[in-house]
Amino acid sequence: MTRMLMEKEREQLIEYGKRLVDTELTKGTGGNLSIYDRQNGRIAITPSGIDFYEIKKEDIVILDIDGNILEGQTVPSSEWQMHLKEYQARDDMDAIIHAHTTYATVLSVLHEPLPASHYMIAVAGKDVRVAEYATYGSKELAETSFAAMKDRKAVFLANHGLLAGSYNLANAFNIIEEIEYCSKIYCIAKSIGNPVVLPDEEMSLMAKKFESYGQVK
């Protein structure tokens, strides 16, 4: 039997796709995940329109860095261009997750950035910006999300959801979890009063502390 390309990565994508559903960070087929094998120039990405609990290893699509299909019979995620744009231009991201989390999406619908209202936002940067709206699956969305995620590891996609990336899938998932939690706290706090925002100096300190705290190597 012929061995699949990126078999280990395929298993990770399936595992974390299920985790997104189990932790209520997305529903059904909402969202997508990918891993970049930088050494070999190959990207494993989840397929389009298949429930995360129904995805099999053979459904994962393998692309090259230019978006050509190397292996796979399914259609890759409609957001493949958004993933490739980050991999092509950044060297600090080898895994990307896009999810339709509830509170982050609330802020994206409001076109409201997430300020430094909680120190854990530092896992993504000093704040989380909102990318200009663009149709899902479009090259324009890849461009706007890339621009808004400059110097950050997460971005809100206007009227859409949350995108995050890191050097491996475990940390990308951690960023999704933490930014969704901080978005929830911010939304609830705003319903009561005006959240107090931490200064840039404190967020810079947090960024340094997070270089070694709680990170999955």
Secondary structure, DSSP 8 states (H G I E B T S, - for coil): ----TTHHHHHHHHHHHHHHHHTTSS-TT-EEEEEEETTTTEEEE-BTT--TTT--GGGSEEEETTS-EEE-SS-B-TTHHHHHHHHHH-SS-SEEEEE--HHHHHHHHHT--B-SSSGGGGGT-S-B-EE----TT-HHHHHHHHHHTTT-SEEEETTTEEEEEESSHHHHHHHHHHHHHHHHHHHHHHHHS------HHHHHHHHHHTTTSS---
